[in-house]
Amino acid sequence: MNDVNNAFDKGKHSVLIQNRDSMELEGIKDVGGFNEEVITAESECGGIVIRGNNLHVDELNLELGKLKISGRISAFIYNDKVAGKGFWGRVFS
């Protein structure tokens, strides 16, 4: 149970889903990858997987920790594993 509590102590994170057609997230640290069916990200509270159809990243601002997505959202999953290194992490590894 302490692991769950520690995840929430890391920082602020919020999710707003509107009519399953758009999503706004705050507390995003990195985006591991995305295509029209899956978006993976790392938040202040752990990894996130978003599944759907025709998914598009409309806005990404890692300095402010914001991510805006549009498309048909079918699933939103928290994952304790790291979502991915991101583009620059793969380039410099």
C-alpha positions, 0 to 999 in steps of 0.5 A: 500500500505504501507504493500506491501512496508514494506514487501520489506524493510525487506531484500533481497530475490531472486528467479531463476527458470530454465526451471521449473525443478530447483529453487534457492532461497535466503533470506530464513529464514525457511522451514515450510514443504515439500513433493513431491508436496508442499514446504512451506518456509518463506522468508525475504519478507513473506511466499512462497508456491511452488507446483509441482511434484517430488519436492526435497530439494537439498540444504538447508542452513538457515545460508546463507538463501539458498534453492535449489529445483529440480522437476517439478515446477508448481506454485510459490506463495507468501503468507503473512501468516507465512509458518510454524514454522518448525521442531524445532519450533514444537518440542519446542512449 
